[in-house]
Structures are given as structure tokens and as C-alpha cells.
């Protein structure tokens, strides 16, 4: 594993993490062997299918799993190597796997500032207890709905809308020059979350699967990597497919799926759990 610091400031970092082909292939083989041990393939006993058969059937799933594993491992080693503590989940820009070159990703994140030689012994900070409000129940119910959500394919003749999961390929250019940091193949975007570029999702709304769109966007001044901040770029996007979140209704059937008899019982349990959580949080912060 190798690293390249693309930009850094007192509170921000943009670091490129490079995974060698050898490490990538090693992790991929582990994934294939793990899948081989638990899947049941017709014509073979569980765990006895030839590894080549497993590779042919589960290549895409294994690549996704391997990439995710290496990104998580790479992030932990990056934080340790540079002795930084991120304040939130980093924004990840995935690169492509290339034979003999391996795979890379770029992590953009904010970090906690280094504060040394401060004495907190006599410092007292008032702790305010979180008070339960009825809206907390509504927020919890909406979260429960999303945990029970199902995703269905969006027909190719129907437009993509916000909250859909769109699979797209993206090319970006600065005055005709490709921008490697913003190239992506088969990238999954949750429209409305703005995980790629702020405002990018709005350009995809209304497209259909299999369609293309060219447009310009000006990146924000605080964009990472910093060398692209404030630039107006040309984008080419191809949409491949989309899936739509189907949220269950808050009715008796939904409540029954949670093992409860009615909505009032569910709300009562939510309130009790939240009040207990707020109380425990208050006591923990007070002790600290």
C-alpha cells in the first residue's frame, strides 16, 4: 500500500491510497474462497464447487466486496500513518482497477485539530439534557420504514427521480483535459444525497436508463482536491440503470412485522427507548 498526499491544511486532507495489483488479487482470492465455502451451486455439494466456477458466477459481487474491504482497510491504515482523526466519514473517490497497476482511491476528509498542553482539570462545561419531543417519534418511524424498504428496478422508459439509486458512468473535463479524480464507471449514486459533487444529482433527475447527458458545472470553492476548487468543468454522464426505494406504509401490517399489536404500542416503545437513551447520554456526558 502506498500513499500520496494531494492536499492538506490545518483541518482538511486529501490523500490518494494506492493498492498494488498483488494486494488486490490476494484480497480478491480470499473473497472467492470465502464465497466458495458458503454458497450452494447446483451439481455440487456446499463448499465443493470448483473455484473457477465460483469466480465465473460471483465475479461482480466479489469485486465489490473486495473493493469495499480494501477501502476500509486503507482508510484505517491512512489514519494511523498520518496520525489524524477524521471528524466524519470521508468522501471517497474510487479509481479503476488496472492490470499491473492495481487500484487506488482518494479519501477527502476533515480532521480534528491538534491541541496540546491544555489543562482541563478545572474546566467545567455545563451539560444540557436532551428533552424528548413528539417529532422524535416521527423521525424514528421514518427510520424504521427505511430499514424495511425494498428496492425495485426503475423501467427504462421512466425518468429517474430524487431518492433513486442510479448506476452511472461519469467523465469530467477541464478545457478538454480529462480529470482522473472525477472519472467513474458504474458508480452508484443515491440521488439527493450529493455524495459526488454538490448539485450533480439534480442534473441526473429526469434522465432514463441508457440515456446520456453533457453539461457544465462549477465546483464549490471548498471542493477537494483543492486544485479543482472553483473550476467550471464539462461533464459527460451515461445512465445504465436505476432502482427505487419502496417504503412500507405505516399501518397495522407494518406494526405486526415488528411483533407489536398496534401503532400506539410502537410509539410508546419508541418514546421509552428514546427517553432512556437521552438519560444515559446525559449521565455519560455529566461524568465526563
C-alpha positions in Angstrom: 0.0 0.0 0.0 1.3 3.5 -1.0 0.1 7.0 -0.3 0.2 10.3 -2.0 -1.0 13.5 -0.2 -2.8 15.5 -2.8 -3.6 18.5 -0.5 -3.5 19.3 3.2 -4.4 22.1 5.5 -4.9 22.5 9.3 -8.3 20.9 9.2 -8.5 19.1 5.8 -6.8 16.3 4.0 -7.0 14.8 0.5 -5.0 11.6 0.3 -4.6 9.1 -2.5 -4.3 5.5 -1.4 -2.7 3.1 -3.9 -3.3 -0.7 -3.6 -0.9 -2.8 -5.5 -2.1 -5.4 -8.0 -0.6 -8.1 -5.8 -2.5 -7.0 -2.7 -5.8 -6.5 -4.7 -5.5 -10.0 -6.2 -4.7 -11.5 -2.9 -7.7 -10.0 -1.2 -9.9 -11.0 -4.2 -8.8 -14.6 -3.9 -9.7 -14.5 -0.2 -13.2 -13.2 -1.1 -13.7 -16.0 -3.7 -12.6 -18.7 -1.2 -15.0 -17.2 1.4 -17.9 -17.3 -1.1 -16.9 -20.9 -2.2 -17.3 -22.1 1.4 -20.9 -21.0 1.9 -22.7 -20.9 -1.4 -24.7 -23.9 -2.8 -24.2 -24.3 -6.5 -26.3 -26.8 -8.5 -24.4 -30.0 -9.2 -22.0 -29.6 -6.3 -22.1 -30.1 -2.5 -21.9 -27.0 -0.5 -18.3 -25.7 -0.4 -17.2 -28.2 -3.0 -17.7 -26.3 -6.3 -14.6 -25.6 -8.3 -13.1 -22.2 -7.6 -13.2 -21.3 -11.3 -17.0 -21.9 -11.3 -17.3 -19.6 -8.2 -15.2 -17.0 -9.9 -17.4 -17.1 -13.1 -20.7 -16.8 -11.1 -19.7 -14.3 -8.5 -17.1 -12.1 -10.2 -19.1 -8.9 -9.9 -20.1 -9.5 -6.3 -16.5 -10.4 -5.3 -15.1 -7.3 -6.9 -17.5 -5.1 -5.0 -16.8 -6.8 -1.7 -13.0 -6.8 -2.3 -13.0 -3.1 -3.2 -15.1 -2.2 -0.1 -12.8 -4.3 2.2 -9.6 -2.7 0.8 -11.0 0.8 1.0 -12.0 0.3 4.7 -8.6 -1.3 5.4 -6.8 1.5 3.5 -8.6 4.2 5.5 -7.7 2.8 8.8 -4.0 2.5 7.8 -4.1 6.0 6.4 -5.4 7.5 9.7 -2.7 5.6 11.5 0.1 6.5 9.2 -0.7 10.2 9.2 -1.8 10.3 12.9 -5.1 12.0 12.1 -8.6 11.6 13.5 -11.4 12.4 11.0 -14.5 14.3 12.3 -16.8 12.5 9.9 -16.9 9.8 7.3 -14.6 10.7 4.4 -15.7 11.4 0.8 -14.3 8.5 -1.3 -13.4 8.8 -5.0 -12.8 5.3 -6.4 -10.4 4.8 -9.2 -10.4 1.9 -11.7 -8.5 -1.4 -11.2 -5.8 -1.7 -13.9 -3.8 -4.8 -14.6 -0.1 -4.4 -13.4 -1.0 -1.1 -11.8 -3.5 -2.1 -9.1 -6.3 0.0 -7.7 -6.5 3.4 -6.0 -8.9 5.6 -4.2 -8.8 9.2 -2.9 -10.1 10.0 0.6 -11.2 13.6 1.3 -11.9 14.3 5.0 -11.8 16.9 7.7 -9.7 16.2 10.8 -9.7 17.2 14.4 -7.2 20.0 15.2 -4.1 19.1 17.3 -4.5 20.7 20.7 -1.6 20.2 23.1 -0.6 21.3 26.6 -4.1 22.3 27.7 -5.2 21.7 31.3 -8.9 20.6 31.6 -8.8 19.7 35.3 -10.5 22.9 36.5 -12.7 23.4 33.4 -16.4 22.8 33.9 -18.7 22.7 31.0 -22.5 22.7 31.6 -24.3 19.6 30.3 -27.7 20.1 28.9 -30.1 17.2 28.9 -31.8 16.3 25.7 -35.6 16.6 26.0 -37.9 14.3 24.2 -40.3 15.9 21.8 -43.1 14.2 19.7 -41.2 14.8 16.5 -38.6 12.3 17.7 -41.2 9.6 17.3 -41.9 10.7 13.7 -38.1 10.6 12.9 -37.8 7.1 14.4 -40.8 5.8 12.5 -39.3 7.1 9.3 -36.0 5.4 10.1 -37.9 2.2 10.8 -39.6 2.5 7.4 -36.3 2.8 5.6 -34.9 -0.4 7.4 -37.9 -2.2 5.9 -37.7 -0.7 2.4 -37.5 -2.7 -0.7 -35.8 -1.7 -3.9 -37.3 -2.3 -7.4 -35.8 -1.7 -10.8 -37.0 1.5 -12.5 -38.3 0.8 -16.0 -36.0 2.1 -18.7 -38.7 4.4 -20.1 -39.4 6.0 -16.7 -37.4 9.1 -15.5 -35.0 8.9 -12.6 -36.2 10.9 -9.6 -34.6 12.0 -6.3 -34.0 9.2 -3.8 -33.4 6.7 -6.6 -30.2 4.7 -6.7 -28.7 5.4 -10.2 -25.9 3.5 -11.8 -23.9 5.9 -14.0 -20.6 6.3 -15.7 -19.1 9.8 -15.4 -16.4 11.7 -17.4 -15.2 15.1 -16.4 -13.0 17.5 -18.5 -11.2 20.8 -17.8 -11.0 22.6 -21.1 -10.9 19.2 -22.9 -8.4 17.6 -20.5 -9.8 14.6 -18.6 -10.0 14.9 -14.8 -9.0 11.5 -13.4 -10.2 12.3 -9.9 -13.8 12.6 -11.2 -13.9 9.7 -13.7 -16.2 6.8 -12.6 -17.6 3.7 -14.2 -20.8 2.1 -12.9 -20.9 4.5 -10.0 -23.9 4.1 -7.7 -25.4 7.5 -6.7 -28.2 8.0 -4.2 -29.9 11.0 -5.8 -30.4 13.8 -3.4 -27.5 12.9 -1.1 -25.0 14.9 -3.2 -22.1 12.5 -2.4 -20.4 13.0 -5.7 -20.4 16.8 -6.4 -22.8 19.3 -4.8 -25.7 19.9 -7.3 -24.6 16.9 -9.5 -27.7 14.8 -8.6 -30.1 17.5 -9.9 -28.5 17.1 -13.4 -29.4 13.4 -13.4 -33.1 13.9 -12.3 -35.4 13.2 -15.2 -33.0 11.1 -17.2 -33.9 7.5 -18.2 -31.8 4.4 -18.1 -29.5 4.2 -21.2 -29.5 7.9 -21.8 -26.6 10.4 -22.0 -26.2 14.0 -20.9 -23.5 16.6 -21.3 -23.4 19.6 -19.0 -21.2 22.1 -17.2 -20.9 22.6 -13.5 -18.8 25.0 -11.4 -17.3 23.2 -8.4 -17.6 24.9 -4.9 -14.7 26.8 -3.5 -14.1 24.3 -0.7 -14.1 21.3 -3.1 -11.4 18.6 -2.8 -8.9 18.1 -4.2 -8.3 21.8 -3.8 -6.8 22.1 -7.3 -10.3 21.7 -8.7 -12.0 24.1 -6.3 -14.0 26.8 -8.1 -13.4 25.4 -11.6 -16.1 25.1 -14.3 -15.9 21.6 -15.7 -17.6 19.7 -18.6 -19.3 16.5 -17.6 -20.4 13.6 -19.7 -22.8 11.2 -18.0 -24.3 7.9 -19.1 -27.1 6.3 -17.1 -27.1 2.5 -17.0 -29.9 1.6 -14.6 -31.8 2.8 -11.5 -33.5 1.3 -8.5 -36.3 2.9 -6.5 -36.9 2.7 -2.8 -40.3 1.4 -1.9 -41.2 2.4 1.7 -43.8 0.4 3.5 -46.9 2.2 4.8 -47.2 2.9 8.5 -50.2 0.6 9.0 -51.2 -2.5 11.0 -49.3 -4.8 8.7 -46.1 -2.8 9.3 -46.6 -2.8 13.1 -47.3 -6.6 13.0 -44.0 -7.1 11.1 -42.3 -5.7 14.2 -44.1 -8.1 16.5 -46.4 -5.5 18.0 -50.2 -5.2 18.2 -50.9 -1.6 17.2 -49.3 1.7 16.4 -49.8 3.1 19.9 -47.8 0.3 21.3 -45.0 1.0 18.8 -45.0 4.7 19.6 -44.9 4.0 23.4 -41.9 1.7 23.0 -40.1 4.3 20.8 -40.7 7.0 23.4 -39.5 4.9 26.3 -36.3 3.9 24.4 -35.6 7.4 23.4 -36.1 8.8 26.9 -33.8 6.1 28.3 -31.2 6.9 25.6 -31.3 10.6 26.3 -31.0 9.9 30.0 -28.0 7.6 29.6 -26.3 10.1 27.2 -26.8 12.9 29.8 -25.3 10.9 32.6 -22.4 9.8 30.5 -21.6 13.4 29.4 -22.0 14.6 33.0 -19.5 12.0 34.3 -17.0 13.0 31.6 
